[in-house]
Amino acid sequence: MLDAIAELPEPEAAEVTVALESIPAAFGRPHIHSGLGIRQLRPGIYEIRVGLRLRAIFTREGEWLRVQFLGNHDEVRRWLRS
């Protein structure tokens, strides 16, 4: 995941970092996380919007949240099918 972020232009990388850092405090608190664009895609699989172009996919593993994928809407759809 860090490699994907490192490949982004600096402003986008900063936006991704801020979005990912906001997840733990907001997860499970619907009024907060809806404003951040967190939504469940499938049971146990969630996404957070990062600007207009990017989505970060994460899963819940016990008490941990693990970022699995970073991409645009079409790439996320392909990732979900695989």
Secondary structure as GFF3:
##gff-version 3
##sequence-region A 1 82
A	DSSP	alpha_helix	2	6	.	.	.	ID=ss1
A	DSSP	alpha_helix	10	26	.	.	.	ID=ss2
A	DSSP	alpha_helix	30	36	.	.	.	ID=ss3
A	DSSP	beta_strand	38	42	.	.	.	ID=ss4
A	DSSP	beta_strand	45	50	.	.	.	ID=ss5
A	DSSP	beta_strand	54	61	.	.	.	ID=ss6
A	DSSP	beta_strand	64	71	.	.	.	ID=ss7
A	DSSP	alpha_helix	73	81	.	.	.	ID=ss8
###
